[in-house]
Amino acid sequence: MNAMAIDAAVHVGLRGVTRVFGDDPKNQVKALGPIDLDLRRGEFFAVVGPSGCGKSTLFDIVAGLSPATEGAATFEGRSLDGGDVPEGVGVVFQEDASFAWLNVADNVAFGIRRAGLGESVIKSRVDDTLAFMGLKDFAAAYPAQLSGGMRQRVCIARTLVQRPRLILLDEPFGALDQQTRLIMGEELLKLWRETGATVLLITHALDEAAMLADRVGVMSARPGRIIDIVETPWGRDRDSRVVSDPRFGEITARLWTRLRSESMSALSHKVG
Ligand SMILES: Nc1ncnc2c1ncn2[C@@H]1O[C@H](COP(=O)(O)OP(=O)(O)OP(=O)(O)O)[C@@H](O)[C@H]1O
């Protein structure tokens, strides 16, 4: 079999993926890789790594928003070439990306309206999604009237309404306080369980990764490679109470041990 071939059961496959920015050889930035990684269908995978190691670059390649410079990246066996987000992939970005001028229902409907679905299908999908995300009573509210946590819930609802088979989240809770992050994490776990989607979460927060993911990939300093993959023992029905399990401390300690020298190296590159 071709060494680059990817098993059809693998949801996302990355083989020897690198990303270099810049055409001028003297001013190129090698941002990523090489990365070899398989995301299994239905798993929750988190990626942690030092600042600037290429996490968002990796995210953009898996989202189909940016091409790999070398190697092969596939979603459901089809090549991710950086042209656009493929059908079946839903993306939740770092920043609060709700539209201030649309109410919650119209924010959630936005993506599927553009896809040209009929109004009755749109309405029923939006209603289901609002109910699922606990936003039913806020359908007519505008983002400025909502808390940060509620606004991020709207952003997740906008992705979920598209019924993605792969959900990608880049630091989705970064701007929220700790308690809200824990609650949003539980909601994300519920969403993952009930939709059966594969989830890829990029996060700075080791505790968030350890609580939410089935497996946590640790990246090296730039150019980011996967230097460790840590499996968590929680099972599908986990929630934020895993933080008080003694194994939780062991997992976050292992993640930090792997990350510590990489983070220092990333920092010394910044100041040096
Ligand atoms: N379009 C671009 N052109 C040139 N360099 C880029 C571009 N995008 C990213 N980079 C560089 O690639 C490297 C990786 O960036 P990336 O944003 O992927 O890292 P990150 O791990 O997501 O960072 P952070 O932890 O700060 O969010 C950085 O050095 C960044 O400056």
The ligand as an ORCA input file, in Angstrom:
! r2SCAN-3c Opt
* xyz 0 1
  N      -0.260     34.335      7.103
  C       0.911     34.222      7.732
  N       2.040     34.736      7.186
  C       3.239     34.614      7.819
  N       3.415     33.994      9.005
  C       2.326     33.476      9.589
  C       1.025     33.556      8.996
  N       0.129     32.952      9.825
  C       0.849     32.510     10.870
  N       2.156     32.826     10.740
  C       3.242     32.483     11.666
  O       3.219     31.085     11.846
  C       3.499     30.758     13.207
  C       2.369     29.922     13.777
  O       1.193     30.743     13.914
  P      -0.176     30.215     14.515
  O      -1.102     31.374     14.565
  O      -0.600     29.017     13.761
  O       0.278     29.778     15.972
  P      -0.646     29.477     17.260
  O      -0.013     28.306     17.933
  O      -2.051     29.361     16.848
  O      -0.415     30.798     18.089
  P      -1.179     31.306     19.410
  O      -0.881     30.317     20.476
  O      -0.527     32.613     19.692
  O      -2.636     31.402     19.075
  C       3.713     32.066     13.932
  O       5.094     32.317     13.978
  C       3.016     33.084     13.051
  O       3.621     34.353     13.163
*
